[in-house]
Amino acid sequence: MSQSVEILHSLAEQRFVIQWANEQAELLYSLDLNSRKINFYRTYVPESARGQGLARQLVETGIMWATAQGYQIQASCSYVQPFLKN
């Protein structure tokens, strides 16, 4: 089951975050501004929030943002990799 949630983006911390109860689901990335590359390297969803589609929402939001910014997208996170093949 997937529900709409607020996704916050912190460029300074290089992450997208969903606040879930007292925990956070997150998508972490690193930027190489010289080569205009972004690497999504970690997704995390707290156990209590798993199965809600939060990781998918984080990844889709991150990819949309990176595309709009003109970054070449890479993913060392295995969860993110299938999203780049579509």
Secondary structure by P-SEA (a helix, b strand, c coil): cbbbbbbbbbccccbbbbbccccccccccccccccbbbbbccccccccccccaaaaaaaaaaaaaaaaaccccccccccccccccc
